[in-house]
């Protein structure tokens, strides 16, 4: 029989291990089910259920979005489009941010409890380049956290794990996540809100819109604003 301390360690690691297993299974078996084509096939049923049971539709949507993000299943973008399609730009964007942010916090807590706290202590005690990198990240924590959310090059799942592994506090992670995902959520929710016309034409939505200049430039401007304290701190340190 394992010592109690070992049992407690495995219990702490169980949530993140379940998430990793679910992510692997979902990537293999659910990619075709959680897709834009599935949304297109069931759009009339979804609209009918929303019109007949609005509150239940909202709760079911939030639970599904949290489940998709919390277990790192494929379909996060489709979920955001669905929020816009069913509930419009507003309150659709509110539901999207709430669902995505809550799921991200759950991953963060699972990763921090399972491996993050141990890894963070090891990095601190190891010294050398790893400890210096961790110290630099903590010095510029707010800037780094917002940059990971604002710049669309960082995968959402990775942006949930890195803060857990370097010892970020729950408050800072939650604040930067819920605020940092708002600009991207606005873009994709607006695309979802216009899906009625896209469905009528038999087309697929243009998700590359986030990389067009009218959308990308404001995002890069927000990213530059988030990075400004980091650059000012670096200049001050150089002096």
BAROLUM-398660 format. One record per residue (C-alpha): chain; z, x, y. Coordinates in Angstrom, 1 decimal, decimal comma, padded with zeros to 4 digits. Each point is the difference from the previous one (the first is absolute). Layout:
BEGIN
+------+--------+--------+--------+
: unit :     c3 :     c1 :     c2 :
+------+--------+--------+--------+
:    A :      Z :      X :      Y :
...
+------+--------+--------+--------+
//
This chain:
BEGIN
+------+--------+--------+--------+
: unit :     c3 :     c1 :     c2 :
+------+--------+--------+--------+
:    A :  000,0 :  000,0 :  000,0 :
:    A : -001,0 :  001,3 :  003,4 :
:    A :  002,7 :  000,9 :  002,6 :
:    A :  000,7 : -002,6 :  002,6 :
:    A : -001,4 :  002,2 :  002,7 :
:    A : -003,3 :  000,4 : -001,8 :
:    A : -000,2 : -003,8 : -000,6 :
:    A :  000,6 : -000,5 :  003,7 :
:    A : -002,8 :  002,4 :  000,9 :
:    A : -002,5 : -001,8 : -002,3 :
:    A :  001,1 : -003,3 :  001,5 :
:    A : -000,8 :  001,3 :  003,5 :
:    A : -003,3 :  001,3 : -001,2 :
:    A : -001,0 : -003,2 : -001,8 :
:    A : -001,4 : -001,9 :  003,0 :
:    A : -002,4 :  002,8 :  001,1 :
:    A : -001,1 :  000,6 : -003,6 :
:    A : -000,7 : -003,7 : -000,4 :
:    A : -002,1 :  000,1 :  003,2 :
:    A : -001,9 :  003,0 : -001,1 :
:    A : -000,7 : -001,7 : -003,4 :
:    A : -001,1 : -003,2 :  001,7 :
:    A : -002,2 :  001,9 :  002,4 :
:    A : -001,8 :  001,7 : -003,0 :
:    A : -000,4 : -003,2 : -001,9 :
:    A : -001,1 : -001,9 :  003,1 :
:    A : -002,6 :  002,6 :  000,8 :
:    A : -001,5 : -000,4 : -003,4 :
:    A :  000,3 : -003,7 : -000,7 :
:    A :  000,2 : -001,9 :  003,4 :
:    A : -002,6 :  001,7 :  002,2 :
:    A : -002,6 : -002,7 : -000,8 :
:    A :  002,5 : -002,9 :  000,3 :
:    A :  001,5 :  000,9 :  003,4 :
:    A : -003,3 :  000,3 :  001,8 :
:    A : -002,1 : -001,6 :  002,7 :
:    A : -002,1 : -001,7 : -002,6 :
:    A :  003,1 : -001,7 : -001,4 :
:    A :  001,0 : -001,2 :  003,5 :
:    A : -003,6 : -001,4 :  000,5 :
:    A :  000,1 : -001,9 : -003,3 :
:    A :  003,4 : -001,6 :  000,7 :
:    A : -000,2 : -000,5 :  003,7 :
:    A : -000,3 : -003,8 : -000,2 :
:    A :  003,0 : -000,3 : -002,3 :
:    A :  002,1 :  002,3 :  002,3 :
:    A : -000,9 : -002,0 :  003,1 :
:    A :  000,8 : -003,3 : -001,7 :
:    A :  003,4 :  001,3 : -001,2 :
:    A :  000,7 :  001,3 :  003,5 :
:    A : -000,8 : -003,3 :  001,6 :
:    A :  002,1 : -001,9 : -002,5 :
:    A :  003,0 :  002,3 : -000,2 :
:    A :  000,0 :  002,3 :  003,0 :
:    A :  003,5 :  001,4 : -000,4 :
:    A : -000,4 :  000,7 : -003,7 :
:    A : -003,4 :  001,6 :  000,8 :
:    A :  001,8 :  002,4 :  002,5 :
:    A :  002,8 :  000,8 : -002,5 :
:    A : -002,4 :  000,6 : -002,8 :
:    A : -002,2 :  002,2 :  002,1 :
:    A :  002,9 :  002,1 :  001,2 :
:    A :  001,3 :  000,3 : -003,6 :
:    A : -003,4 :  001,1 : -001,2 :
:    A : -000,5 :  002,5 :  002,8 :
:    A :  003,4 :  001,5 : -000,6 :
:    A : -000,7 :  000,3 : -003,7 :
:    A : -003,4 :  001,6 :  000,6 :
:    A :  001,4 :  002,6 :  002,4 :
:    A :  003,3 :  000,4 : -001,7 :
:    A : -001,6 :  000,8 : -003,4 :
:    A : -002,9 :  001,9 :  001,6 :
:    A : -002,5 : -002,3 : -001,6 :
:    A : -003,7 : -000,1 :  001,1 :
:    A : -000,9 : -002,7 :  002,5 :
:    A :  002,0 :  000,8 :  003,1 :
:    A : -003,1 : -000,3 :  002,3 :
:    A : -001,0 : -003,3 : -001,7 :
:    A :  003,5 : -001,3 :  000,5 :
:    A : -000,2 :  000,8 :  003,7 :
:    A : -003,4 : -001,8 :  000,2 :
:    A :  001,5 : -002,9 : -001,8 :
:    A :  002,8 : -000,3 :  002,6 :
:    A : -002,6 : -000,2 :  002,7 :
:    A : -002,2 : -002,4 : -001,9 :
:    A :  002,9 : -002,4 : -000,8 :
:    A :  002,1 :  000,2 :  003,1 :
:    A : -002,3 :  001,3 :  002,8 :
:    A :  000,6 :  003,0 :  002,2 :
:    A :  003,4 : -001,4 :  000,9 :
:    A :  002,3 : -000,6 : -001,8 :
:    A : -002,1 :  001,8 : -002,7 :
:    A :  000,6 :  003,4 :  001,5 :
:    A :  003,7 : -000,7 :  000,0 :
:    A :  000,0 : -000,9 : -003,7 :
:    A : -002,1 :  003,1 : -000,8 :
:    A :  002,3 :  002,4 :  001,8 :
:    A :  003,1 : -001,7 : -001,6 :
:    A : -001,4 :  000,2 : -003,5 :
:    A : -001,4 :  003,5 :  000,2 :
:    A :  003,0 :  001,4 :  001,8 :
:    A :  002,5 : -001,6 : -002,4 :
:    A : -001,9 :  001,4 : -003,0 :
:    A : -000,1 :  003,5 :  001,6 :
:    A :  003,7 : -000,1 :  000,5 :
:    A :  000,6 : -000,9 : -003,6 :
:    A : -002,1 :  003,0 : -001,2 :
:    A :  001,8 :  002,3 :  002,4 :
:    A :  003,4 : -001,1 : -001,3 :
:    A : -001,1 :  000,3 : -003,6 :
:    A : -001,4 :  003,5 :  000,6 :
:    A :  002,9 :  001,2 :  002,0 :
:    A :  002,5 : -001,2 : -002,6 :
:    A : -002,0 :  001,3 : -002,9 :
:    A : -001,0 :  003,4 :  001,2 :
:    A :  000,1 :  000,3 :  003,7 :
:    A :  003,6 :  000,8 :  000,6 :
:    A :  000,0 :  002,6 : -002,7 :
:    A : -003,2 :  001,6 :  001,2 :
:    A :  001,2 :  000,0 :  003,6 :
:    A :  003,2 :  001,8 : -000,9 :
:    A : -002,0 :  002,6 : -002,1 :
:    A : -002,4 :  000,6 :  002,9 :
:    A :  002,9 :  000,6 :  002,3 :
:    A :  001,8 :  002,4 : -002,4 :
:    A : -003,2 :  001,9 : -001,0 :
:    A : -000,6 :  001,5 :  003,4 :
:    A : -003,3 :  001,7 :  000,7 :
:    A : -003,2 : -001,8 :  001,0 :
:    A :  001,0 : -003,3 : -001,6 :
:    A :  003,2 : -000,3 :  001,9 :
:    A : -001,7 :  001,0 :  003,2 :
:    A : -002,7 : -002,6 : -000,5 :
:    A :  002,6 : -002,6 : -000,6 :
:    A :  001,9 :  001,0 :  003,1 :
:    A : -003,2 : -000,2 :  002,1 :
:    A : -000,7 : -003,5 : -001,4 :
:    A :  003,4 : -001,1 :  000,9 :
:    A : -000,3 :  001,4 :  003,5 :
:    A : -003,1 : -002,1 :  000,6 :
:    A :  000,9 : -002,8 : -002,3 :
:    A : -000,9 : -003,0 :  002,2 :
:    A : -003,4 :  001,6 :  000,9 :
:    A : -000,9 :  000,8 : -003,6 :
:    A :  001,1 : -003,5 : -001,3 :
:    A : -002,1 : -001,8 :  002,6 :
:    A : -003,0 :  002,3 : -000,5 :
:    A :  000,0 : -000,7 : -003,7 :
:    A : -000,2 : -003,7 :  000,8 :
:    A : -002,5 :  000,1 :  002,9 :
:    A : -002,5 :  002,5 : -001,4 :
:    A : -002,0 : -001,9 : -002,7 :
:    A : -000,5 :  003,3 : -002,0 :
:    A :  003,4 : -000,1 : -001,6 :
:    A :  000,2 : -002,2 : -003,1 :
:    A :  002,6 : -002,7 :  000,4 :
:    A :  001,8 :  000,8 : -003,3 :
:    A :  000,2 :  003,7 :  001,0 :
:    A :  001,4 : -000,9 :  003,4 :
:    A :  002,8 : -001,9 : -001,8 :
:    A :  001,0 :  002,9 : -002,3 :
:    A :  000,0 :  003,0 :  002,3 :
:    A :  002,8 : -001,3 :  002,3 :
:    A :  002,1 : -000,7 : -003,1 :
:    A : -000,4 :  003,5 : -001,2 :
:    A :  000,9 :  001,8 :  003,2 :
:    A :  003,2 : -002,1 :  000,7 :
:    A : -001,2 : -002,4 :  002,7 :
:    A :  002,5 : -002,7 :  000,8 :
:    A : -000,7 : -003,6 : -000,9 :
:    A :  000,2 : -001,2 :  003,6 :
:    A : -002,6 :  002,5 :  001,2 :
:    A : -002,3 : -000,7 : -002,9 :
:    A :  000,2 : -003,8 :  000,4 :
:    A : -000,5 :  000,1 :  003,8 :
:    A : -003,0 :  002,3 : -000,1 :
:    A : -001,5 : -001,9 : -002,9 :
:    A :  000,3 : -003,5 :  001,5 :
:    A : -001,2 :  001,1 :  003,4 :
:    A : -002,5 :  002,6 : -001,1 :
:    A : -002,0 : -002,3 : -002,3 :
:    A : -000,5 : -002,7 :  002,7 :
:    A : -003,3 :  001,4 :  001,5 :
:    A : -001,7 :  000,3 : -003,4 :
:    A :  001,3 : -003,3 : -001,1 :
:    A : -001,4 : -001,6 :  003,2 :
:    A : -003,5 :  001,4 : -000,8 :
:    A : -000,1 : -001,2 : -003,6 :
:    A :  001,7 : -003,3 :  000,7 :
:    A : -002,7 : -000,7 :  002,6 :
:    A : -002,6 :  000,8 : -002,6 :
:    A :  001,7 : -002,4 : -002,4 :
:    A :  000,2 : -002,7 :  002,6 :
:    A : -003,9 :  000,1 :  000,2 :
:    A : -000,5 : -000,2 : -003,7 :
:    A : -001,1 : -003,6 :  000,1 :
:    A : -003,3 :  001,0 :  001,7 :
:    A : -000,4 :  003,0 : -002,4 :
:    A :  000,4 : -002,3 : -003,0 :
:    A : -002,5 : -002,5 :  001,5 :
:    A : -002,6 :  002,8 :  000,2 :
:    A :  000,8 :  001,2 : -003,5 :
:    A :  000,9 :  003,5 :  001,3 :
:    A :  002,9 :  002,4 : -000,4 :
:    A :  002,2 :  001,0 :  003,0 :
:    A : -000,7 :  003,3 :  001,8 :
:    A :  003,2 :  002,0 : -000,6 :
:    A : -001,4 :  003,0 :  001,6 :
:    A :  000,8 : -001,6 :  003,3 :
:    A :  003,2 :  002,1 :  000,3 :
:    A : -002,2 :  003,1 :  000,3 :
:    A : -002,1 : -001,3 :  002,8 :
:    A :  000,7 :  001,4 :  003,5 :
:    A :  001,3 : -003,2 :  001,6 :
:    A :  002,7 : -000,1 : -002,7 :
:    A :  000,5 :  003,7 : -000,8 :
:    A :  000,4 :  001,2 :  003,5 :
:    A :  003,0 : -002,2 :  000,8 :
:    A :  001,6 :  001,0 : -003,3 :
:    A : -000,6 :  003,7 :  000,8 :
:    A :  001,5 : -000,6 :  003,4 :
:    A :  003,1 : -001,5 : -001,5 :
:    A :  000,1 :  002,9 : -002,5 :
:    A : -000,2 :  002,5 :  002,9 :
:    A :  002,8 : -001,8 :  001,8 :
:    A :  002,1 :  000,2 : -003,2 :
:    A : -000,7 :  003,7 : -000,3 :
:    A :  000,7 :  000,8 :  003,6 :
:    A :  003,8 :  000,7 : -000,5 :
:    A : -000,9 :  002,4 : -002,8 :
:    A : -002,4 :  002,0 :  002,1 :
:    A :  002,4 :  000,1 :  002,9 :
:    A :  002,7 :  001,3 : -002,2 :
:    A : -002,3 :  002,6 : -001,4 :
:    A : -001,0 :  001,2 :  003,5 :
:    A :  003,6 :  000,1 :  001,0 :
:    A :  000,9 :  002,0 : -003,1 :
:    A : -002,9 :  002,4 :  000,7 :
:    A :  001,3 :  000,7 :  003,5 :
+------+--------+--------+--------+
//
